[in-house]
Amino acid sequence: MTVEDKTICPHCGQKMKKWRVPMFSTWTAEFFYVCFNDECPYFQRGWKHMFETYRNTCSYRYRYDPETGQSGPLPVWSLDDLKADIIED
């Protein structure tokens, strides 16, 4: 049996980075793993999807919450959005 590494983005295969969850958010985790690969297809497709669906100029990055096991989109409004809260190992 193979154990899947949840810290690898399933959309681009890159190792995700630890990202500090905002202190006053509704999330209980201290950090998420987030794909900050600007070439990730999930992130790239998000710009078009969000504009065509909601007329918003934004995208999303793939995130994994190690506390709950949940994963999904984390909204961003620019290439550099959220990068200031990356936790370097």
N, C-alpha and C positions, 0 to 999 in steps of 0.2 A: 504494500500500500504506500502511495506517495502522499506526502503532506504538502499541500499547496502553500506557497509563501504569499501571504496576503499583503506583504509590503512591496510586491512587484505589481506595477500597473498592468491590468489584463488587456488594456487597449494598445499599449506600445512596448511593453516588456521592460521598461525602465524601473530602476529602484526608486521608490517614492521617498520623500523626505518627511521628517517629523515637522509638524506645524503646530504652533501653540494656539490652542483654542482660546478665543477672547474670554476674559475673566467673567464678564457679566452676560454670557450667552446662556441659552437654555440647555446646551450640551453639558453633560457631566464629566466627560473625559478631559484630562489635562492637555492631551495632544491628539492629533489625527496624523495618519500618513496621507500625504497629498502628492499627486503627480504634478511636478512643476516643469515637465518637459513641454516646452512651447511648440514642439513639433508633434505632440501626441494627437492622433486622429480624433479622440474624444473631445479634447480642447478645441481643436481646429474646426470640427463640425459644429460645435456649440455656438459659434458666432452666427453662422447662417441660420441654424435652427431657432435661436432666440429672436433673431430679427424677423424671420418669416412668420414665426408663431405669435410673438408678443410685441413686435416692433420695438424691441429693446436692443441697444448696442452693448451687449454683454455676452459672456460665455460661462463655462463652468469647467472646473478641474475635477478629476476623479479623486475621491477621498475614501479612506477606510478608517473606521473608528475601532481601535483595538479593544476598547472597553465593552462595547455592545456587539461587535462583529458586523455591524451594519456598514454598508458602503453606498456610494451614490455621488451626485453632483454637489460641488461647492461653488457657488456663484462668484464670478470675478468680472470686473469692469475694465480691466486693462491687462497687458502682458505682465506688469510688475505688481499688480494687486495681490496682496497677502504675502508677498515674498519677504517682507520685513520681519515676519514672525516665524521664519524657518528656524528650527532648532538644529544647529550644527552638532554632529556627534563628535 
